[in-house]
Amino acid sequence: MSQMMTLNRTQTIESREVAEMVGKEHKELLRDIRTYSEYLGESKIALTDFFVPSTYISIQNKELPCYLITKLGCEMIANKLTGKKGVVFTAKYVQRFNEMEQQTVHSYMIEDPIARAERWIEEQRQRMYLEQQTEVQAQLIAEYEPKISYLDKILESKGTLAITQIAADYGLTANKLNKILHEERVQHKVGGQWILYKEHMNKGYTKSQTINIKRSDGRPDTVMNTKWSQKGRLFIHELLEEKGIRALMDIQE
C-alpha cells in the first residue's frame, strides 16, 4: 500500500454526518450499511476499507452503534443515489475528505526523528484497530441478522393477501390504503370492486377471486374480491416508502 493510501481514523466520516448529508435518518443509513457489509463479507472483501463499526454516546447517555465511513464507503453510498442527491452528496464528501487530507500529517512528512517515530507508532496502532474491527463487524452482522426487514418478509412470503392485511402492516386501515392507491392512480372502482388502471394490469400484482354469498333475502349471489400477490405487495411497499410511509416492523426506536 502506498503512503498516500495509508488509512487512519481521521480519514473517515461518522455515519450520523453522512446520514445528514444524504437526507436520511441515521437508522436507515445503518440498515443500508449492514446490507452492504454483509455482501462484502460474502465476497471476502475487507469490510473496514469501507465501513468501520463504532459507537457514540446519545444525549440520553446511551452507547449506540454507528460507523466510521471511509472515502471508499462514501463512494459506495453515492453510487446508490441518483440525480441531484447523488451529485450533492458526492460534492460534500469529496470536500470533507479534501479538508481532512490537508489537515493530516503523516509520519513520513515529519522531519524530527522522534516526532516521526511517535507518529508512525500511532499510525500502526490505528491500522491494527481497523484490522481488529473486521471480527467486530462479523459479530455485529450476526447480531442484526435475525432482525429481518419488512422487505425480507415480502420476498420470503407466498400466496395472496387482502388489502386489509397489507394495510395493517403499515398501521393503516384498508380504506386509507385503498384511497392512497387511488390517488396514486394505481386503482379505481368498477362495480364496487377495486380494479387496476390499465398501465398496472398484466403485471401480476393482483388476483381476483369469485366469492359465493347469500343475500339478505336468501338469494345466492357472487361478488368479486381483489387480492394482492407478493409482487403487488412489493409494489405497494415501494410506493409507500417513496411517500415516507414505513412498515411498522421497520420502525425502530
N, C-alpha and C positions, 0 to 999 in steps of 0.2 A: 504494500500500500504506500503510495507516495505521501510526502509530507503534507501537501496541500489537501489531501483527502482524509487526514487524520481527524477522527471524530472525538469531540469532547462534549461534555454535558452542557456547555454554554451554547452549543450549536444545535439546539432543539427549541421548539416552541411548545409550551404546555397546551394540552388539548382543550382546556377551557377557553384559551385565547383563540385557538383555531376555530372552535365552535362559533365564537362570536364573529370571526372573520367570514365564515360561510353562511351565517344566519341560521344556525341550527341550535336546538337545545343540546346541552352537553351530553345528556344521557343518550340522545340519538346518535351523536358522533361516536360515543363509546361503543354502541351497538355495531356501528359500521366498522370500526377499527377491529373489534373482536372477530368479525366475519373475515376481514382481510387477513388478520393474523392467523386464523385457522387455515385459510387457503395457503398462506406462505409456509406454515408448518408442515402441511401435507406435501408441499413441493420441496421440502428440505432447504428452503431459503432462509437466511439469517434474519430472524424477526427484528432484532434490535438495530438492524440497518435502517429500519423504517419506524418502528414504534417501541418505546421503552416503557414498561409498566412503572407506574409511580403512584404516589398518593398526595393528597393535600388535606389541610385541616379546614373544615367548613366553619361558618360563623356560629354554628351550634357546637363547635369544638369536637366534631366527629371526624375521624380519619376516613376519607372517601377515595375511591380509585380514580386515577386519571392516567394519561400517557404523556411522555415526552416525545414529541414528534420531530423526526429529523427532516432534512430537506427532501430526501427521497420519499418519506412518508407523506409530506405535503404534496409532492408531485402526484403520488398515487391518489390522494383525495381530490386534487384538482382535475385529474383525468375523469373522475366520475361526475363532474359538474359540467353543465353546458351553458352556452350563451353568456350573458352578462355576468352571472355569478362566477363562472369559471375564470373569466378574464380578470375580474376584480380581485378574486382570491389569489390568483397567480401573482398579480402585481403586488399585493400586500405581503405575501410570504417571501417573495424574492427580495423585496425591500428590507424586510426584517432580518433575513439572513445576511444580506449585504452589510447591514448595520452591525450585526454581531461579529461578522468576519473582520470588520475594520477595528473592532474593539478587542479581538482575540490576539493574545501574544503567545506564540508557540515557543517551545524550548529552543528550537534552532534559531530563533530570531533574537535571543538574549546573548549579549556579549560577555557579561560577567559569568565566569565558570560556575561559581557556587549557586547563583540565582538560576542559571541554566539547568544545573543538576536538580535543583529543587522543583523547577517547573517540569522537568522530564519525569520525575517521580510522581508528581501529581497527574500527569497525563497517563502514566501507566496505571495508576490507581483507578482513574476514570475508565480506562479501557477494560480493566478487569471487572469493574462494576457492570459495564454493559454486557460482557460475556456471561456474567453470572445471572443476568436478568433473563437470559434465554430459558433457563429452567423455571424461573418465576413465571414467565409468560405461559409456559406449557401448563403450569398448575392453574393459573387464572382461567385459561381456556377451559380446562377440565371442570372448574368450579362453576363456570357460567353455562356450560354445555347443557345441563338439564333444563335451563330456562329457555325453552323454545319460544319463538315469536309466533304471533298470530298467522303470519305468512307461512311459517313452517307447518302450522296446524292445517292450513288450507291445502298445502301441497301433499300432506300425508293422508288427507281425507278422501273418501269416495262417496258416491251416491249424490242425491239431490237434497236441497233444503228449502223450506218455506221461507218467505221473506221475513216472517216473524222471528225465526231462529237467527237469521243473519243480522237483523236489526238489533236483537238483544246483545249480540257480541260487541256492539258499539254504544250500548246504553240508550238506544233509540227505540221508538215504537215503530211498528210496521207502517203505520200511516205516515210518520215522519220520513222514513227511508223511501217509501213509495213517492212521496212528494219531492224529495231530493232528486230521485231518478227521473221524475217527470220534468223538473226544472232544468235538469242537465240534458234533456232531450234523449233520454235512453228509452223511455216507455211512455205509452199513453193508453187511456182506457177505451176499450171497444166492447160494447155489450156487457159491461160490468166486469170485464177481465182486463188486467194489465197486459198489453201487447208491446213488444219491442218495436221501435221505429225501424224502417227498412235497412238503414245503414248498420244496424246491430243484429239483424236477422242472419240466419245461416252461419253463425259463429260458435254455435254450441253453448250459448250462455244459459238457455232455459229449456225446460221440458214441460209441455202442457199435459195435464192429466185430466181424464174424464172421471168425475165422481158421481156416483148414483145417490140421489137424495129422495126424500119423500116430503112433498109439500104439506102445508098445514091442513089442507082439505083431504089429505090421503093420497093424492095423485103422485105416482112415481115420476121422477124427472132426472135430468142430468145437468151438471154445471162443469165448466172448465176451470181448472186451477193451475196457475203458473208456478212452477218450482224452478229453483236455480241450480245449475250444475256447479261443480267445483271451479270450472273455468269461468263461469259467470260470477261466482263468489269472489274469485281473484280480481276480476274486472271491477266489481263494486269496491273491493278493498283499495285498489289503486286510485279509483275515483275519489273515494272518501279521504284518503291520505292527502291527495292534492288539495282538498278543501280544508285540511287541518283537523279532520275528524279521525281519531285513532281508536283502534280496538282496545277494549278495556284491559285485556291481558298484556298489552304492550305499554300501558301507562304504569310507570313505576315511580315510587316516591324517591 
